[in-house]
Amino acid sequence: MDGQPDKPHQYTRETATEGVETALRMIDGRWKLVILFHLFGGQVLRFSELERAIPDISQKMLIQQLRQMEVDGMVRRTIYPEVPPKVEYSLTEWGQALCPALDALLTWVGNRPPPE
Protein backbone atom coordinates (compact mmCIF):
# COMPACT_ATOMS: atom_id res chain seq x y z
CA MET A 1 0.00 0.00 0.00
CA ASP A 2 1.44 3.35 -0.96
CA GLY A 3 -0.60 5.51 1.42
CA GLN A 4 -2.70 6.87 -1.43
CA PRO A 5 -6.48 6.68 -1.05
CA ASP A 6 -8.17 3.99 -3.08
CA LYS A 7 -9.32 5.21 -6.45
CA PRO A 8 -13.06 4.82 -6.99
CA HIS A 9 -13.87 1.90 -9.24
CA GLN A 10 -15.94 2.47 -12.34
CA TYR A 11 -18.20 -0.56 -12.23
CA THR A 12 -20.79 -1.62 -14.72
CA ARG A 13 -23.79 -3.66 -13.60
CA GLU A 14 -22.02 -6.76 -14.85
CA THR A 15 -18.64 -6.11 -13.20
CA ALA A 16 -20.32 -5.07 -9.94
CA THR A 17 -22.36 -8.27 -9.94
CA GLU A 18 -19.26 -10.35 -10.65
CA GLY A 19 -17.27 -8.58 -7.92
CA VAL A 20 -19.94 -9.05 -5.26
CA GLU A 21 -20.42 -12.69 -6.23
CA THR A 22 -16.65 -13.25 -5.91
CA ALA A 23 -16.62 -11.60 -2.47
CA LEU A 24 -19.58 -13.67 -1.27
CA ARG A 25 -17.96 -16.89 -2.50
CA MET A 26 -14.82 -16.04 -0.50
CA ILE A 27 -16.77 -15.84 2.77
CA ASP A 28 -19.29 -18.55 1.90
CA GLY A 29 -19.36 -21.64 4.01
CA ARG A 30 -20.64 -22.56 7.41
CA TRP A 31 -17.49 -21.62 9.33
CA LYS A 32 -15.65 -18.81 7.55
CA LEU A 33 -17.65 -15.99 9.13
CA VAL A 34 -17.31 -17.57 12.57
CA ILE A 35 -13.54 -17.76 12.09
CA LEU A 36 -13.43 -14.16 10.87
CA PHE A 37 -15.33 -12.89 13.90
CA HIS A 38 -12.90 -14.67 16.21
CA LEU A 39 -9.93 -13.04 14.46
CA PHE A 40 -11.29 -9.49 14.01
CA GLY A 41 -9.70 -6.75 16.07
CA GLY A 42 -6.15 -8.00 15.67
CA GLN A 43 -6.69 -11.29 17.47
CA VAL A 44 -3.89 -13.81 17.03
CA LEU A 45 -5.02 -17.32 17.88
CA ARG A 46 -3.30 -20.67 17.87
CA PHE A 47 -5.01 -23.50 16.05
CA SER A 48 -5.98 -25.14 19.35
CA GLU A 49 -7.52 -21.87 20.58
CA LEU A 50 -9.66 -21.67 17.45
CA GLU A 51 -10.71 -25.29 17.97
CA ARG A 52 -11.82 -24.51 21.53
CA ALA A 53 -13.54 -21.27 20.46
CA ILE A 54 -15.56 -23.11 17.78
CA PRO A 55 -16.38 -26.46 19.42
CA ASP A 56 -18.80 -27.69 16.73
CA ILE A 57 -16.24 -27.57 13.92
CA SER A 58 -14.20 -30.66 13.10
CA GLN A 59 -10.42 -30.38 12.99
CA LYS A 60 -10.46 -31.29 9.29
CA MET A 61 -13.03 -28.59 8.47
CA LEU A 62 -11.16 -25.94 10.49
CA ILE A 63 -7.94 -26.75 8.64
CA GLN A 64 -9.76 -26.65 5.30
CA GLN A 65 -11.49 -23.33 5.98
CA LEU A 66 -8.31 -21.69 7.31
CA ARG A 67 -6.32 -22.88 4.29
CA GLN A 68 -8.93 -21.51 1.87
CA MET A 69 -8.95 -18.19 3.70
CA GLU A 70 -5.14 -18.13 3.62
CA VAL A 71 -5.09 -18.81 -0.14
CA ASP A 72 -7.69 -16.04 -0.63
CA GLY A 73 -5.46 -13.62 1.30
CA MET A 74 -7.71 -13.03 4.31
CA VAL A 75 -5.81 -15.05 6.92
CA ARG A 76 -2.11 -15.12 7.77
CA ARG A 77 -0.63 -18.38 9.07
CA THR A 78 2.57 -18.10 11.09
CA ILE A 79 4.55 -21.24 11.91
CA TYR A 80 7.15 -21.14 14.67
CA PRO A 81 9.99 -23.69 14.49
CA GLU A 82 9.34 -25.34 17.83
CA VAL A 83 8.62 -28.86 18.98
CA PRO A 84 5.71 -29.32 18.86
CA PRO A 85 5.20 -26.74 16.10
CA LYS A 86 3.39 -23.58 17.14
CA VAL A 87 0.99 -22.26 14.49
CA GLU A 88 -0.86 -18.95 14.86
CA TYR A 89 -3.58 -17.41 12.74
CA SER A 90 -4.44 -13.76 12.30
CA LEU A 91 -6.15 -11.63 9.70
CA THR A 92 -4.19 -9.87 7.03
CA GLU A 93 -4.77 -6.14 6.68
CA TRP A 94 -7.08 -6.94 3.78
CA GLY A 95 -8.97 -9.52 5.84
CA GLN A 96 -9.40 -7.03 8.70
CA ALA A 97 -10.77 -4.51 6.19
CA LEU A 98 -13.80 -6.80 5.78
CA CYS A 99 -15.05 -5.90 9.27
CA PRO A 100 -16.79 -2.61 8.29
CA ALA A 101 -18.52 -4.33 5.37
CA LEU A 102 -19.88 -7.03 7.68
CA ASP A 103 -20.92 -4.34 10.18
CA ALA A 104 -22.81 -2.64 7.35
CA LEU A 105 -24.56 -5.93 6.52
CA LEU A 106 -25.55 -6.34 10.17
CA THR A 107 -26.98 -2.83 10.20
CA TRP A 108 -28.80 -3.48 6.94
CA VAL A 109 -30.42 -6.70 8.17
CA GLY A 110 -31.20 -5.09 11.53
CA ASN A 111 -33.17 -2.40 9.72
CA ARG A 112 -35.27 -4.90 7.80
CA PRO A 113 -38.88 -3.78 7.84
CA PRO A 114 -41.46 -6.18 9.22
CA PRO A 115 -43.32 -8.25 6.65
CA GLU A 116 -46.47 -6.66 5.34
C-alpha positions as CSV (number, residue, x, y, z in Angstrom):
1,M,0.0,0.0,0.0
2,D,1.4,3.4,-1.0
3,G,-0.6,5.5,1.4
4,Q,-2.7,6.9,-1.4
5,P,-6.5,6.7,-1.0
6,D,-8.2,4.0,-3.1
7,K,-9.3,5.2,-6.5
8,P,-13.1,4.8,-7.0
9,H,-13.9,1.9,-9.2
10,Q,-15.9,2.5,-12.3
11,Y,-18.2,-0.6,-12.2
12,T,-20.8,-1.6,-14.7
13,R,-23.8,-3.7,-13.6
14,E,-22.0,-6.8,-14.9
15,T,-18.6,-6.1,-13.2
16,A,-20.3,-5.1,-9.9
17,T,-22.4,-8.3,-9.9
18,E,-19.3,-10.3,-10.6
19,G,-17.3,-8.6,-7.9
20,V,-19.9,-9.0,-5.3
21,E,-20.4,-12.7,-6.2
22,T,-16.7,-13.3,-5.9
23,A,-16.6,-11.6,-2.5
24,L,-19.6,-13.7,-1.3
25,R,-18.0,-16.9,-2.5
26,M,-14.8,-16.0,-0.5
27,I,-16.8,-15.8,2.8
28,D,-19.3,-18.5,1.9
29,G,-19.4,-21.6,4.0
30,R,-20.6,-22.6,7.4
31,W,-17.5,-21.6,9.3
32,K,-15.6,-18.8,7.6
33,L,-17.7,-16.0,9.1
34,V,-17.3,-17.6,12.6
35,I,-13.5,-17.8,12.1
36,L,-13.4,-14.2,10.9
37,F,-15.3,-12.9,13.9
38,H,-12.9,-14.7,16.2
39,L,-9.9,-13.0,14.5
40,F,-11.3,-9.5,14.0
41,G,-9.7,-6.8,16.1
42,G,-6.2,-8.0,15.7
43,Q,-6.7,-11.3,17.5
44,V,-3.9,-13.8,17.0
45,L,-5.0,-17.3,17.9
46,R,-3.3,-20.7,17.9
47,F,-5.0,-23.5,16.1
48,S,-6.0,-25.1,19.4
49,E,-7.5,-21.9,20.6
50,L,-9.7,-21.7,17.5
51,E,-10.7,-25.3,18.0
52,R,-11.8,-24.5,21.5
53,A,-13.5,-21.3,20.5
54,I,-15.6,-23.1,17.8
55,P,-16.4,-26.5,19.4
56,D,-18.8,-27.7,16.7
57,I,-16.2,-27.6,13.9
58,S,-14.2,-30.7,13.1
59,Q,-10.4,-30.4,13.0
60,K,-10.5,-31.3,9.3
61,M,-13.0,-28.6,8.5
62,L,-11.2,-25.9,10.5
63,I,-7.9,-26.8,8.6
64,Q,-9.8,-26.7,5.3
65,Q,-11.5,-23.3,6.0
66,L,-8.3,-21.7,7.3
67,R,-6.3,-22.9,4.3
68,Q,-8.9,-21.5,1.9
69,M,-8.9,-18.2,3.7
70,E,-5.1,-18.1,3.6
71,V,-5.1,-18.8,-0.1
72,D,-7.7,-16.0,-0.6
73,G,-5.5,-13.6,1.3
74,M,-7.7,-13.0,4.3
75,V,-5.8,-15.1,6.9
76,R,-2.1,-15.1,7.8
77,R,-0.6,-18.4,9.1
78,T,2.6,-18.1,11.1
79,I,4.5,-21.2,11.9
80,Y,7.2,-21.1,14.7
81,P,10.0,-23.7,14.5
82,E,9.3,-25.3,17.8
83,V,8.6,-28.9,19.0
84,P,5.7,-29.3,18.9
85,P,5.2,-26.7,16.1
86,K,3.4,-23.6,17.1
87,V,1.0,-22.3,14.5
88,E,-0.9,-18.9,14.9
89,Y,-3.6,-17.4,12.7
90,S,-4.4,-13.8,12.3
91,L,-6.1,-11.6,9.7
92,T,-4.2,-9.9,7.0
93,E,-4.8,-6.1,6.7
94,W,-7.1,-6.9,3.8
95,G,-9.0,-9.5,5.8
96,Q,-9.4,-7.0,8.7
97,A,-10.8,-4.5,6.2
98,L,-13.8,-6.8,5.8
99,C,-15.1,-5.9,9.3
100,P,-16.8,-2.6,8.3
101,A,-18.5,-4.3,5.4
102,L,-19.9,-7.0,7.7
103,D,-20.9,-4.3,10.2
104,A,-22.8,-2.6,7.3
105,L,-24.6,-5.9,6.5
106,L,-25.5,-6.3,10.2
107,T,-27.0,-2.8,10.2
108,W,-28.8,-3.5,6.9
109,V,-30.4,-6.7,8.2
110,G,-31.2,-5.1,11.5
111,N,-33.2,-2.4,9.7
112,R,-35.3,-4.9,7.8
113,P,-38.9,-3.8,7.8
114,P,-41.5,-6.2,9.2
115,P,-43.3,-8.2,6.6
116,E,-46.5,-6.7,5.3
